[in-house]
Structures are given as C-alpha cells and as structure tokens.
Amino acid sequence: MVKKYTVDLKTEEVEKLRSLIKTGKSKARSITRAHILLMVWEGEIDQVIAQCLRVHVSTVERTRARYVEGGIELAVQDRPHPPKQRKLDGQQEAFLIATACSNAPEGRNRWTVSPT
C-alpha cells in the first residue's frame, strides 16, 4: 500500500530529533513524536511503531501527516490551546480571598468545605 504522507528527513532534522530525545528536557509527547518520525524515516511500518511506543496507529499516521504538511516543528510540538475563561471576576475573587483569610465560623477551628 502506498502511503499518502512519506517522511523524508534531512540530516539536520535527524540530528535535531536525536538531540531532542537525548536531552529529555521536552514533554513526553514531543519525545514520542520524535521517536515516531525517526522510526518512520528508518522504514518501520506504522503498526510496529505503534506497538513499540505504545501509542495508537492513528497517532503515528497523524504525526507523519503533520510533518509532511507543516514541517518538523508542527509535527513534534503541541498546538497552542485557547485561553480558558476565568471562573471568577476580580470582585468575586477578592471576596473569596477575604472570606478564606477571615476567622472560621463560630464553633469551628478552621474553614472547611464539608456541608455540615
């Protein structure tokens, strides 16, 4: 079966991936994706790579596709996540902090989350 996305790494890219794996300072996902790209480049099939790295075959396929479409950085790094919306505004947060820093209710030694 002919693969739609074939990985043909350049020498600089191979060295970059190997150094990323060797230093171990990156996220585990990035290191796994670097392993995937190197194993694909070495000629391993997707099922073998998935089994060796304990990932799903679709992870190998997506990593290969992301490399072909966007390069090594896009394939290895996570996409940025959208910012999360705040649960409390400034006034609510100030009230919560003031309440938590105040004395505990009468009959209690400390503040608690229990409903009793």
Solvent accessible surface area in square Angstrom, and as a share of the most:
residue,aa,sasa,rsa
1,M,226,1.01
2,V,142,0.82
3,K,77,0.33
4,K,171,0.73
5,Y,48,0.18
6,T,95,0.55
7,V,17,0.10
8,D,113,0.58
9,L,11,0.06
10,K,125,0.53
11,T,102,0.59
12,E,121,0.54
13,E,29,0.13
14,V,6,0.03
15,E,96,0.43
16,K,95,0.40
17,L,1,0.01
18,R,111,0.41
19,S,57,0.36
20,L,29,0.14
21,I,41,0.21
22,K,178,0.76
23,T,88,0.51
24,G,44,0.43
25,K,183,0.78
26,S,44,0.28
27,K,131,0.55
28,A,80,0.62
29,R,146,0.53
30,S,2,0.02
31,I,36,0.18
32,T,36,0.21
33,R,37,0.14
34,A,0,0.00
35,H,61,0.27
36,I,0,0.00
37,L,0,0.00
38,L,15,0.07
39,M,34,0.15
40,V,21,0.12
41,W,95,0.33
42,E,110,0.49
43,G,59,0.57
44,E,75,0.34
45,I,99,0.50
46,D,4,0.02
47,Q,108,0.48
48,V,54,0.31
49,I,0,0.00
50,A,6,0.05
51,Q,147,0.66
52,C,82,0.49
53,L,45,0.22
54,R,221,0.81
55,V,41,0.24
56,H,129,0.58
57,V,40,0.23
58,S,38,0.24
59,T,33,0.19
60,V,0,0.00
61,E,79,0.35
62,R,138,0.50
63,T,5,0.03
64,R,14,0.05
65,A,17,0.13
66,R,43,0.16
67,Y,20,0.08
68,V,68,0.39
69,E,121,0.54
70,G,41,0.40
71,G,26,0.25
72,I,21,0.11
73,E,86,0.38
74,L,76,0.38
75,A,0,0.00
76,V,4,0.03
77,Q,80,0.35
78,D,37,0.19
79,R,164,0.60
80,P,130,0.82
81,H,146,0.65
82,P,109,0.69
83,P,130,0.82
84,K,183,0.78
85,Q,171,0.76
86,R,167,0.61
87,K,193,0.82
88,L,69,0.34
89,D,80,0.42
90,G,53,0.51
91,Q,151,0.67
92,Q,94,0.42
93,E,64,0.29
94,A,61,0.47
95,F,151,0.63
96,L,102,0.51
97,I,97,0.49
98,A,61,0.47
99,T,43,0.25
100,A,63,0.49
101,C,107,0.64
102,S,57,0.37
103,N,139,0.72
104,A,28,0.22
105,P,61,0.38
106,E,181,0.81
107,G,82,0.78
108,R,107,0.39
109,N,158,0.81
110,R,175,0.64
111,W,104,0.37
112,T,59,0.34
113,V,154,0.88
114,S,55,0.36
115,P,142,0.89
116,T,133,0.77
